[in-house]
C-alpha cells in the first residue's frame, strides 16, 4: 500500500518471488500498462478527509474494472488543495481499485515534504505536458465529495453517510445477504440490522490506524473533533495507532494524544495489525468502523471456522471521531466541521537514529544467520511432467476470493518462515477442509516420486487411471504428475503476499483455474511457485473431488496457450482451458517446478 505515488514515485506491490528476481539482477517484466488520468478540481470541504475521497473513487471504478492493471495519474488544480500528507492518505487506497500503480503531479508542497524528511535531492517536478493522451479519464470535483462509508465486505461498497442514514435498513439487509453467503451452512448468528436503534446505526468499535488512517493530518483532525468530548462508557471503543514513530512523537508534542486519551480513546504504538487481523479483532456479531485500507471478509481477524464472525465498514478518521463523540451512533464529520486547520507537521527522526541499523552497502558477511526452531527450509518441488492429473480440492464461486481468504494473516504471522506450518492455515477461513484434501493428493504424488504405485496408497486412484488408460493408452501412472487444484471465480484481490500461492504449492498444488485473476501480482505468485495459471471461458462443470486430466501440458506451454484440452475423468467432459500470455522466463519457471528450481538450474 505505502508506495507514496504522491511523492512522485511509481511503485507496485509484488510477492517475494518477483523481489527475488530483482535481488538476482533480473528484469521486471510487465506489459506496457494503460494510463488513466484522474483530473482533480475544487478542494475538499470541511469535515471531508482523504478516505472519503478514496472511497468515492474506489466505489466509482472498481466494479467496472475501469483502471484495472492501469496506472492512475493524478493531475489537475485540485491536487494543490491538499497537503502531501493528505495526498499520501488518498494514494495508499488506490490499490483497492485494482490499478497497477499510481503517481501524482508534484509541486512545492511535495518538495517541502521531501526536504523536511532529509531528501531534498529526491524531488522532481512532475506535470503532464500541454497536450497529454490517456487511455481513460476520471474527473473528480473534490468539493462535491461528502463523508463516505464503505460497508462490508469491500472498499467499493460505498455510500455517502447521509445517504446511508436515510436508507440504513435496506442497505444493511443487502450487506447481511452477503454475510450469509460467506457464513454458508455454519451455525453462526450474525446481523447488521439489529444494530439499528430508532433508525440510527450503532457501531461497537472504531479504529484509526496504519498507512491510510494513522497519518499525522488524520489523527490531528480526529483529536480536534474529540477535544472536550467523550467516547462514552458503553460498548463503543476507539483505538488509534499513528503511522510511524516520528508521527507519534509529534502528536505527543502537539497535545493530540492527551486529547484523545481524555476522550476515552486508547492510543497505541505504530503497528499495521488492525489492518490484517493481528489486533483489535471485533467481538462476535459486532460492526467496526475503521480508517484502514481493507474491510474484506475476516480481514479484521474473525474466524468463522471457529464460530466467530464480525464485520468492518471503512470511514475517514474525522467521521469515526464524530461517531465516537456521539457515543457510537454513526455520524458524519460534517456535523462537527469548522474552520480548523491542521498545524504544520514537525518531523523528528531521533527515534530512528537511536534504534534503526542502516546496513545497506555495509554487509557484515561474517555474521551468522540464526535459525530458530520455527524457521524451516522450503520442501523440494518437482519439475512439471508431460501429463498432469489434477484433483479439485476446493471450488469457490464467490465473485472475488481475496488473498486473506487464500491464506489468512493475523494468526499466521509467526509461521511466515515455516512453509509447512503456514500451509496448515490455507483457506482456513473459507474452506477449512481444503488442507486435508490437498494432503491426501500430495501422498499420491510422493508415492509416485518414490517409485511406488499410487494405487497402493489409495485404491480409488487405480480406477481413475484405468479410466484414463481407456481414452489415453499412452498415459502412464508412473509419469503422470498428480497435484491438487483450486477453482475460484476471481482469485487474488488484496495483498501481494506470495504465501497465498506458496501455501498451495507446498501442499502439492499444481494449478489454479479461474475466470480471471484479480491482480497481476497473485498470478505472478502462482507462476513463480510452479503452478499453472489456467483460465476458462465458461462455468466450471466439475466438483470438489473430481479429477481433471491434462495431457501434453509441457508441450502446451510452448504453444499459443489459447486452447489447452482438459478432461473431467469419468464424465469425460472436455474443457477448453487457456493461459494468458506468459514470458519465456515464466514458462521455464513453471516447467522447472518453481522459481527456486529455475534459479538452481541456472
NORNORZI-V666523 format. One record per residue. N is the residue number from 1. RES is the residue in one letter. PHI is phi in degrees with one decimal (999 if undefined). PSI is psi in whole degrees, -180 to 180 (NA if undefined). NEAR is the number of other ideal C-beta (glycine too) atoms within 10 Angstrom. Layout:
n={N;N}
res={RES;RES}
phi={PHI;PHI}
psi={PSI;PSI}
near={NEAR;NEAR}
This chain:
n={1;2;3;4;5;6;7;8;9;10;11;12;13;14;15;16;17;18;19;20;21;22;23;24;25;26;27;28;29;30;31;32;33;34;35;36;37;38;39;40;41;42;43;44;45;46;47;48;49;50;51;52;53;54;55;56;57;58;59;60;61;62;63;64;65;66;67;68;69;70;71;72;73;74;75;76;77;78;79;80;81;82;83;84;85;86;87;88;89;90;91;92;93;94;95;96;97;98;99;100;101;102;103;104;105;106;107;108;109;110;111;112;113;114;115;116;117;118;119;120;121;122;123;124;125;126;127;128;129;130;131;132;133;134;135;136;137;138;139;140;141;142;143;144;145;146;147;148;149;150;151;152;153;154;155;156;157;158;159;160;161;162;163;164;165;166;167;168;169;170;171;172;173;174;175;176;177;178;179;180;181;182;183;184;185;186;187;188;189;190;191;192;193;194;195;196;197;198;199;200;201;202;203;204;205;206;207;208;209;210;211;212;213;214;215;216;217;218;219;220;221;222;223;224;225;226;227;228;229;230;231;232;233;234;235;236;237;238;239;240;241;242;243;244;245;246;247;248;249;250;251;252;253;254;255;256;257;258;259;260;261;262;263;264;265;266;267;268;269;270;271;272;273;274;275;276;277;278;279;280;281;282;283;284;285;286;287;288;289;290;291;292;293;294;295;296;297;298;299;300;301;302;303;304;305;306;307;308;309;310;311;312;313;314;315;316;317;318;319;320;321;322;323;324;325;326;327;328;329;330;331;332;333;334;335;336;337;338;339;340;341;342;343;344;345;346;347;348;349;350;351;352;353;354;355;356;357;358;359;360;361;362;363;364;365;366;367;368;369;370;371;372;373;374;375;376;377;378;379;380;381;382;383;384;385;386;387;388;389;390;391;392;393;394;395;396;397;398;399;400;401;402;403;404;405;406;407;408;409;410;411;412;413;414;415;416;417;418;419;420;421;422;423;424;425;426;427;428;429;430;431;432;433;434;435;436;437;438;439;440;441;442;443;444;445;446;447;448;449;450;451;452;453;454;455;456;457;458;459;460;461;462;463;464;465;466;467;468;469;470;471;472;473;474;475;476;477;478;479;480;481;482;483;484;485;486;487;488;489;490;491;492;493;494;495;496;497;498;499;500;501;502;503;504;505;506;507;508;509;510;511;512;513;514;515;516;517;518;519;520;521;522;523;524;525;526;527;528;529;530;531;532;533;534;535;536;537;538;539;540;541;542;543;544;545;546;547;548;549;550;551;552;553;554;555;556;557;558;559;560;561;562;563;564;565;566;567;568;569;570;571;572;573;574;575;576;577;578;579;580;581;582;583;584;585;586;587;588;589;590;591;592;593;594;595;596;597;598;599;600;601;602}
res={X;X;X;X;X;X;X;X;X;X;X;X;X;X;X;X;X;X;X;X;X;X;X;X;X;X;X;X;X;X;X;X;X;X;X;X;X;X;X;X;X;X;X;X;X;X;X;X;X;X;X;X;X;X;X;X;X;X;X;X;X;X;X;X;X;X;X;X;X;X;X;X;X;X;X;X;X;X;X;X;X;X;X;X;X;X;X;X;X;X;X;X;X;X;X;X;X;X;X;X;X;X;X;X;X;X;X;X;X;X;X;X;X;X;X;X;X;X;X;X;X;X;X;X;X;X;X;X;X;X;X;X;X;X;X;X;X;X;X;X;X;X;X;X;X;X;X;X;X;X;X;X;X;X;X;X;X;X;X;X;X;X;X;X;X;X;X;X;X;X;X;X;X;X;X;X;X;X;X;X;X;X;X;X;X;X;X;X;X;X;X;X;X;X;X;X;X;X;X;X;X;X;X;X;X;X;X;X;X;X;X;X;X;X;X;X;X;X;X;X;X;X;X;X;X;X;X;X;X;X;X;X;X;X;X;X;X;X;X;X;X;X;X;X;X;X;X;X;X;X;X;X;X;X;X;X;X;X;X;X;X;X;X;X;X;X;X;X;X;X;X;X;X;X;X;X;X;X;X;X;X;X;X;X;X;X;X;X;X;X;X;X;X;X;X;X;X;X;X;X;X;X;X;X;X;X;X;X;X;X;X;X;X;X;X;X;X;X;X;X;X;X;X;X;X;X;X;X;X;X;X;X;X;X;X;X;X;X;X;X;X;X;X;X;X;X;X;X;X;X;X;X;X;X;X;X;X;X;X;X;X;X;X;X;X;X;X;X;X;X;X;X;X;X;X;X;X;X;X;X;X;X;X;X;X;X;X;X;X;X;X;X;X;X;X;X;X;X;X;X;X;X;X;X;X;X;X;X;X;X;X;X;X;X;X;X;X;X;X;X;X;X;X;X;X;X;X;X;X;X;X;X;X;X;X;X;X;X;X;X;X;X;X;X;X;X;X;X;X;X;X;X;X;X;X;X;X;X;X;X;X;X;X;X;X;X;X;X;X;X;X;X;X;X;X;X;X;X;X;X;X;X;X;X;X;X;X;X;X;X;X;X;X;X;X;X;X;X;X;X;X;X;X;X;X;X;X;X;X;X;X;X;X;X;X;X;X;X;X;X;X;X;X;X;X;X;X;X;X;X;X;X;X;X;X;X;X;X;X;X;X;X;X;X;X;X;X;X;X;X;X;X;X;X;X;X;X;X;X;X;X;X;X;X;X;X;X;X;X;X;X;X;X;X;X;X;X;X;X;X;X;X;X;X;X;X;X;X;X;X;X;X;X;X;X;X;X;X;X;X;X;X}
phi={999;-82.4;-94.3;55.6;-61.1;-69.0;-90.8;91.7;-92.0;-133.8;-135.2;-149.6;-72.7;-144.8;-75.3;-58.2;-60.0;-65.5;-69.0;-59.9;-57.9;-72.0;-61.9;-91.7;64.8;-86.3;-88.5;-103.9;-104.6;-137.5;-68.5;-55.3;-80.1;-71.9;-124.7;-109.7;-77.5;-114.6;-95.2;-100.3;-127.9;70.9;-146.9;-60.0;-78.2;-54.7;90.4;-96.9;-113.1;-61.7;-68.6;-62.7;-64.9;-63.9;-63.4;-61.6;-68.5;-59.2;-61.4;-83.1;-116.5;-69.4;-66.8;-91.0;64.4;-63.4;-115.3;-57.7;58.6;-110.4;-94.5;-91.5;-112.6;-86.3;-137.5;100.9;-65.9;-66.0;-58.5;-68.0;-78.4;-119.8;-71.4;-62.5;-62.9;-63.5;-60.8;-55.5;-69.5;-72.8;-62.7;-62.8;-87.2;-63.5;-52.6;-74.4;-84.8;69.5;-69.3;-74.9;-163.9;-147.2;-149.2;-118.7;-63.5;-111.4;-153.9;-62.4;-67.1;-62.1;-60.6;-64.0;-61.7;-67.4;-62.7;-59.6;-92.6;75.7;-131.9;-61.2;-71.1;-79.3;-76.3;-143.9;-70.5;-124.6;-150.2;-66.4;-69.9;-57.0;-120.6;-126.8;-106.7;-125.5;-83.3;-169.6;-148.9;-126.1;-107.6;-129.9;-91.4;-58.6;-70.6;-93.1;-80.3;-111.3;-53.4;-117.4;-138.1;-107.6;-76.8;-54.7;-131.4;-160.4;-61.5;-83.9;-82.0;-100.8;-142.9;-67.0;-60.4;-62.8;-63.0;-61.7;-61.8;-79.1;-132.4;-57.4;-59.9;-63.2;-67.0;-68.7;-64.1;-65.1;-65.1;-64.2;-61.4;-64.1;-61.6;-66.2;-61.5;-71.9;-70.2;65.9;-91.6;-70.6;-89.0;-126.1;-65.2;-149.6;-148.6;-107.9;-66.4;-70.5;-93.3;-88.7;-126.5;53.5;81.6;-111.3;-80.7;-105.4;-100.5;-105.7;-152.6;-127.9;-138.3;-119.7;-162.3;78.3;-70.7;-92.7;-96.3;-82.0;-59.1;-52.3;-62.9;-71.3;-68.3;-61.8;-64.7;-65.1;-64.3;-63.3;-65.5;-90.5;-62.6;65.7;-109.3;-144.3;-73.8;86.1;-111.9;-92.6;-68.9;-63.7;-133.3;-131.2;-117.1;-128.8;-124.2;-73.9;-82.0;-160.8;-66.3;-60.4;-63.1;-56.0;-61.2;-73.0;-63.2;-65.7;-63.4;-80.5;88.2;-65.6;-64.4;-62.2;-63.9;-68.1;-63.8;-64.8;-82.2;102.4;-76.4;-107.6;-106.1;-125.3;-78.3;-58.3;-167.4;-85.6;-49.2;-60.1;-76.7;-127.2;84.0;-103.3;-172.0;59.0;-60.8;-64.5;-63.9;-57.4;59.4;-122.7;-122.3;-109.8;-106.8;-140.7;-95.2;-133.8;-86.2;-138.4;-129.0;-60.2;-57.8;66.6;-62.0;-79.8;110.2;-67.9;-128.0;-61.3;-63.9;-110.3;86.4;-117.7;-142.8;-142.5;-148.0;-128.6;-113.3;-94.1;-148.3;-75.9;-55.2;-67.7;-74.8;-64.8;-63.8;-63.4;-64.7;-62.8;-65.0;-101.2;71.0;98.5;-81.0;-54.5;-139.9;-74.4;-64.7;-62.0;-62.8;-107.6;-66.0;-145.0;-93.6;-60.8;-121.6;-65.8;-66.0;-57.9;-82.5;-110.1;-84.7;-135.0;-96.6;-62.1;-64.1;-74.6;-59.6;-80.8;-129.7;-84.9;-89.9;-96.6;-100.1;-62.6;77.3;-131.6;-61.4;-102.0;-68.0;-85.0;-71.2;-85.2;-80.6;-102.4;-96.7;-77.1;-66.4;-106.1;-113.5;-126.1;-74.8;-72.2;-68.5;-65.1;-128.4;-81.4;-73.7;-68.3;-84.4;-67.6;-117.6;-134.0;-124.1;-102.5;-107.6;-72.6;-107.0;-160.9;-133.3;-120.0;-104.9;-58.5;-58.9;-140.7;-116.7;-84.7;-64.1;-70.5;-80.7;-66.7;-146.8;-66.5;-92.1;68.7;-68.0;-91.6;-56.0;-74.1;-106.1;-65.8;-108.1;-130.4;-54.4;-73.0;-65.1;-64.7;-61.2;-62.3;-97.1;-58.2;56.8;-64.1;-89.9;-119.9;-144.2;-58.9;-82.1;-59.9;-58.8;-61.9;-63.4;-64.3;-63.2;-63.2;-67.3;-61.2;-57.6;-65.4;-68.7;-63.7;-64.1;-62.3;-65.9;-83.6;93.0;-76.9;-87.8;-54.9;-63.6;-75.2;-93.3;-143.9;-63.5;-65.1;-68.2;-62.3;-65.3;-62.1;-69.9;-62.9;-65.8;-63.5;-61.7;-67.1;-100.8;-132.8;-57.9;-82.8;-68.1;-125.1;-62.0;-75.5;-112.1;-95.4;-70.4;-112.0;-150.2;-88.0;-147.2;-117.2;-112.3;-135.5;-62.4;-148.8;-85.7;101.8;-70.5;119.5;-69.3;-89.9;-55.1;-68.8;-61.4;-59.4;-102.4;-62.7;-65.6;-62.9;-65.3;-68.8;-87.7;102.2;-62.8;-124.3;-163.5;-116.9;-124.1;-154.2;-79.5;-158.8;-89.4;-65.3;-140.4;-61.1;-65.2;-67.9;-61.1;-62.0;-61.7;-58.0;-69.4;-63.0;-95.6;81.4;-103.9;-83.8;-91.1;-70.3;-132.9;-138.6;-88.9;-106.1;-81.0;-69.3;-113.3;-144.7;-128.8;-57.9;101.6;-69.8;-106.1;-123.3;-101.5;-125.9;-80.0;55.5;-73.9;-64.0;-64.6;-62.5;-64.9;-89.8;-96.6;-85.4;70.0;-88.9;-140.4;-113.0;-77.7;-136.9;-134.4;-78.1;-63.9;107.8;-78.6;57.3;-63.1;-89.3;-111.7;-104.1;-84.9;-147.9;-128.0;-62.0;-48.5;-120.2;-73.5;-59.9;-66.2;-62.2;-62.8;-69.6;-63.0;-64.7;-63.4;-71.8;107.2;172.2;-63.4;-59.2;-62.7;-58.8;-72.5;-64.0;-64.3;-71.5}
psi={-46;66;-11;52;-24;-14;1;11;160;111;170;148;140;158;166;-33;-45;-34;-36;-40;-39;-37;-29;13;28;173;161;110;117;153;144;119;155;159;126;122;133;102;113;132;171;-164;150;138;160;136;-11;129;179;-31;-33;-44;-45;-45;-39;-42;-46;-42;-30;-30;-12;-53;-31;2;25;-32;13;128;21;167;128;123;109;118;-179;164;-22;-22;-41;-14;-6;143;163;-38;-40;-45;-41;-39;-30;-44;-39;-21;-8;-22;-36;-5;-10;22;163;-44;179;152;148;153;146;161;-168;-31;-38;-45;-43;-40;-47;-39;-43;-33;17;24;50;-32;-15;-12;138;131;128;126;149;152;172;-37;115;137;135;157;-10;167;135;127;132;117;103;-30;-13;-10;132;167;135;162;135;110;162;139;42;147;-17;-7;66;139;149;141;-40;-42;-42;-47;-27;-23;33;-44;-51;-43;-41;-33;-36;-41;-35;-36;-43;-40;-40;-35;-40;-38;-34;-136;10;147;77;105;130;137;146;-36;-21;-8;4;124;117;39;-1;139;127;119;160;-14;146;140;130;116;164;-165;-20;-48;-28;3;155;-50;-34;-46;-39;-43;-39;-42;-36;-43;-36;1;126;15;-176;140;-11;166;30;-149;-34;137;153;124;139;131;128;163;-16;168;-43;-38;-43;-47;-42;-33;-35;-47;-35;-8;1;-38;-43;-41;-41;-43;-39;-27;-7;4;160;125;131;172;165;127;139;-2;-49;-24;-21;22;21;11;153;35;124;156;160;139;39;168;127;138;132;138;77;-174;-30;148;36;163;128;6;-30;-2;-5;155;88;-28;-21;16;11;127;130;-178;160;138;142;137;163;154;-33;-44;-29;-43;-40;-40;-41;-43;-21;21;21;0;124;122;135;142;-17;-24;-32;7;138;-160;20;135;132;128;156;147;136;111;132;115;16;-30;-36;-45;-32;-19;-33;132;120;95;1;128;4;52;137;87;-17;-10;137;142;132;120;112;173;-16;21;116;152;161;140;155;144;131;156;160;133;171;-41;149;151;115;136;129;114;-10;141;112;118;14;156;-38;140;119;163;-28;-25;-35;-44;110;152;-153;-100;-11;-4;-38;-6;11;-19;20;87;-47;-35;-43;-39;-22;-18;2;127;20;-27;-9;-41;80;-21;-6;-46;-45;-41;-45;-38;-38;-40;-39;-36;-39;-43;-40;-37;-43;-44;-30;-1;-2;165;121;-26;-23;-17;-36;113;-27;-30;-27;-44;-36;-45;-32;-41;-40;-42;-31;-30;-28;83;-27;-11;139;137;-30;-28;1;116;138;130;164;163;145;147;130;147;-48;83;154;10;139;-145;168;3;121;-15;-23;-28;-43;-33;-37;-42;-45;-18;2;13;139;-17;159;144;134;175;-45;157;133;-33;154;-41;-38;-42;-40;-41;-41;-48;-43;-26;16;18;151;126;68;152;161;151;-27;-173;148;131;50;162;168;132;-20;154;142;122;129;103;154;43;-34;-40;-38;-34;-21;-3;-154;-5;3;-22;96;116;131;151;130;115;131;-67;-24;31;125;130;141;90;162;164;130;159;137;148;163;-37;-41;-38;-42;-33;-46;-41;-36;-20;-19;168;-35;-49;-42;-46;-34;-40;-32;NA}
near={20;15;20;20;24;28;22;19;17;15;12;20;18;18;24;17;21;22;13;15;21;11;8;10;6;13;9;10;13;13;11;5;15;15;20;22;19;26;18;26;15;15;14;19;15;13;22;25;29;28;32;29;24;28;27;20;26;25;20;16;24;22;12;9;12;17;26;18;16;22;21;24;23;25;18;19;13;21;24;14;16;23;21;24;20;22;28;25;29;27;28;26;25;27;27;27;26;23;24;24;21;28;23;28;20;22;16;10;17;23;17;15;22;19;14;14;13;10;11;11;8;14;18;12;11;17;11;15;6;5;5;11;8;17;12;14;12;19;11;19;13;21;13;11;20;17;26;28;27;27;23;24;23;23;26;18;22;22;19;18;24;13;14;21;18;12;10;19;11;10;20;21;12;12;18;17;8;18;21;11;13;20;15;10;5;13;6;19;10;20;13;22;14;13;18;15;9;6;9;14;25;19;22;18;24;26;30;34;28;26;21;31;31;29;27;28;23;30;30;23;25;32;27;17;26;26;17;8;18;13;22;17;9;10;13;21;21;25;19;29;26;28;25;17;18;20;23;22;18;22;23;13;11;18;13;26;20;14;20;25;14;15;21;16;23;14;20;18;8;16;16;19;20;30;29;24;24;16;18;23;21;23;14;14;18;20;25;27;28;30;30;31;27;26;24;24;26;27;29;28;22;27;19;21;18;12;12;17;23;23;25;31;24;31;34;32;31;29;31;33;34;27;28;30;24;18;16;25;18;24;24;25;27;17;15;21;16;9;5;14;10;18;12;11;19;12;16;13;14;10;14;12;9;8;8;10;6;8;9;6;5;7;8;7;4;5;8;6;5;6;10;8;6;12;11;15;9;13;13;10;19;18;15;24;21;15;20;22;28;28;23;21;28;22;18;19;12;17;14;20;29;27;27;24;26;32;24;26;23;22;15;23;13;10;19;14;13;17;18;13;15;21;24;14;20;29;26;22;27;23;21;16;13;21;20;10;20;25;15;15;26;18;14;25;21;15;18;22;13;7;7;13;13;24;17;11;15;16;8;11;22;14;13;21;21;11;16;22;13;10;12;15;8;9;17;14;19;10;11;21;21;27;27;27;29;27;25;25;17;18;30;28;24;28;26;22;23;26;27;28;30;28;26;30;26;21;24;26;27;26;24;24;23;23;17;14;22;22;24;22;25;28;24;25;31;29;23;26;28;27;26;25;23;24;17;18;9;8;8;18;12;21;10;15;11;18;22;23;23;23;20;15;25;15;11;20;18;11;11;10;18;12;10;23;14;22;19;18;20;12;10;12;13;10;19;12;21;14;21;14;9;18;13;9;15;20;17;15;25;27;18;20;22;26;25;18;19;20;14;9;11;9}
